Amino acid sequence: MPKNLLSIKNLGASVEGQRILNGVDLEVRAGEVHVLMGPNGAGKSTLANVVMGDPRYDVDQGRIFFEDQDITDEKPDARARRGMFLSFQAPEEIPGITVENFLRAAKAAYSGQEVKLIPFRKELRARMKELDMDPSYAARYLNVGFSGGEKKKNEILQLAVLNPRLAILDETDSGLDIDAVKTISESIHRYKKDDNAVIIITHITRILQSLPVDYVHIMSEGRIVKTGQASLIEKINREGFASVLG
């Protein structure tokens, strides 16, 4: 197994000529849970999008490696096939494509194998039950008419079905009630294994209560300025970001 699942070295990126990332370094090994925090505008979501190859951003310095392979110039679909996954803050609505058909096609593309309908449908229903999702949503168009909470659960449903090597979860807990946060946190815990890794971007740390956190990274002005253990979260909750950025 490679030493690092994800390795980011001196990463800089801009969008429409505006510099956002300013030399990010990050190493994520299989079996680890990393938490990324920081004030608004620190570059957390930009980092997630750049790691996944969002074409809106220009990488102007540094490199990104996944399982020791340089993926800096790869397109998002190639990264997804390698086993990288990003849940979005605001998931898109896609009319005309049902949740079931989307996930079945995505799993086939990721695995490179035919996904038989009946076993897949059984697995999908089981994962939906774990997330307390109405099974009728499988036949609905992807995110169309879904509430904010239902969209976030659908993102975690994709994580559970696809079972990627690396999951980057961008504020999956925002806008959710306490019960929904608990359900999603439990699903992430079930997903987490020794051969995969999770990066969680969050402001609301309730989602972390049932998850073993290995490292907490604080971003400010487009770079990681402090790294610590889970106790760093408690300090920020008590004293705010100023206590670690000053």
N, C-alpha and C positions, 0 to 999 in steps of 0.2 A: 504494500500500500504506500502511495506517495507520502512524503513527510508532511506536506501541506495539501489540503483539499483546494483551498483558495489562497492565492498569494498576490497581494497588491503592492506594487513597488513605486513609490514616488509619483503617484498618479495625479495628473493635473488635467482639468477639463473646463471647457467653456461652452456657452450657448449664446448664439447671436452676438458673438464678440465679447460677452461678459464672462470674466473668469469666475468660476464657482469653486472648483476643487484646486487646492494649492499644495500638492505634495502629500497625498495620503499613503500611508503604509499600514498594511493589515495582513496578518497571517491567521488562517482558520484551519484547524486540523479536524479530521473526522472524529466524531464523538463529542464535539464541543458545541456549547450554546454561547453565542456572543450577543450582547445587548449594545445598541448604538443609541446614544442620547445626545441632547444638546438643544440650545435655544432655537427658535424659529429662524430659518435662513442660514443655518450652520452648514448645510450641504449634505444632510443625511439622505434625503430622497434622491438627490442628484447622484450621490455615490451608488445607491442601489440601481438606478437606471443606467448609469455608465457601465457598471459591472455586467449588466444584462445586455449591453450593446445598443441602447436606445440611439437611433440615428440622429436625433435632435442635438446631441452633444458631440463636441469635437474634443477628442483626446489629444492634448498637445504636449504631454510629457508622461513618462513612466510606462509601465507595462502591467498587464493582468494575466495571471497564470491560473489554470484550473487543472488539477491533477498533473502538475508539472508541464502542461502544454500552454504555450503562449496563445491566448485567445483575444488579445487586444483588438485585432482587426476583424474578428469573426462577427457574423450577423446574429441577431437575436435567436433565430430559429436553430442555428447551429449550436449555440450555447444551451438552448433548451434540450436539444437532443443529447447533449453531453450529460444532462442531469441537473441543470440549474433552473431554479424556479423563483419567480417574483410575484408576490401578491401586491395588488395596487391599493393606494389610498382610496381612489375613486374608480372602481371597476367599470369597464365599458359595457353598455347595452348592445347586444348584437341580435337584431331581429332576423328571423328566418332560420336560425340554428338553435336547436333545442340543447338543453344542458346535457342530456344523455348523448346525443350525437357529437357534440363538441368534445366531451371527455373521452368518448370511445375513439374518435379520430386522433385526439392528442396522445392517448396512450399508445395507439398503433404507431404514430410517428416517433414517439420516444423510444419504444421498445424495438421497433423495426420488425415487428411480427403481427400477424393477423390477430385481432381481438374478437373472439367469438361472442355473439350477442347474448346468449342466455347466461353463461357464467359471468360476463361483465355486468349484466343487469342485476344479477344477484349480489355481486360485490358492491355495486353502486347503491342499492337499497340498504345494504348493511352499513355503509359509510354514512348515508343520509340519516339513518336511525341514530347513529352515534352523535350526530350533530343536531338531533331533534329537528330535522327538516321534514316537511310534508313531502312524501314520495311523489306527489303529483307535480312537484317542481321539476322533476326530471324531464317531463314532456313540455315544459314551458320554454319559450325563447330565452336565451342566455341573458340573465339580469334584467330583462324587459319587465317593467312593473314591479320589480323587487324593491323592498324597502332597503334602507342603508344597512341594517343588520343582516337581512337576507343575502345581500350582495357579499358581505364580509364572510358569512358562513359558506357561501358558494365558493369563495376563494380557498377556504380551508378544505372544502370538499375536493377541490382540484388537487390540493396538496396530498390529501389522504389517498386518492385514487392513483395519482401519477407516481408517488413515492420517489421523489428526486433525491439526488445525492446532496444537494445544497438548497436550502429554502431560505429566501430573504423575504421577511414579512414586514411590510411597510405600514405601520400604524393600523394593523388589522383590528386592534381593539378600540379604535376611536369611534365614538357614537353608539357604543353597545351598552346595554344594561348589564347589571352585575351577573345575572344568570347566563346571558349569552357569552360574556367574557369567560366565565368558569367553563362553559361547554367547549369553547374554542381552545382554551388553555389545556384542557384535558386531551383534546384531539391532537394538539401539537406534542404533548407528552407521549402519546401513543406512537406518533410518527418517529420521534427521536430514537435513534439507534446508535450503536458504536461505529457504524460505517457511513453515517451521514452527519450533517451539521446544520445549524440554524443560526441565522442572524436576524435579530428582532429589533426593529426601529420603533421606539415607543416614547410617549410622554406619560402615559397612564400605566403605572407599573403593576396594576392588579393582574394583568395577564401573566406575570412572572411568578405568581405566588406558588404555583405547583410545578414550576420548572427549575431544574438545577442550572444555575447560571455560572459559567466558567470565567467569563471576562466581561467587563463593562468598559465601553469606550465613549469618551466625551468628545464631541466635535464642536469646533468653533472656527468661524471664518475659513471654512473649506479644508480643514485639516483635523486630524485626531490629536488633541492636546493633552489628554490624560487617559490612562488605562489602569483599571484596578479590578478588584474582585467584587462580589455581589454586595458587600458592605457599602460600596460607593453609591449604590442606589438609595440606601437608607439615608445617607448623608445629604444627597440631593433632595430627597423628599422632605427632610427636616429644614435644610438651610438654603435650598435653591442652587442654581448653577453658579451663582457668583462665588459660592464657597469653594468651588473647584477650579474656577477660571481666573480668579484673582491672583 
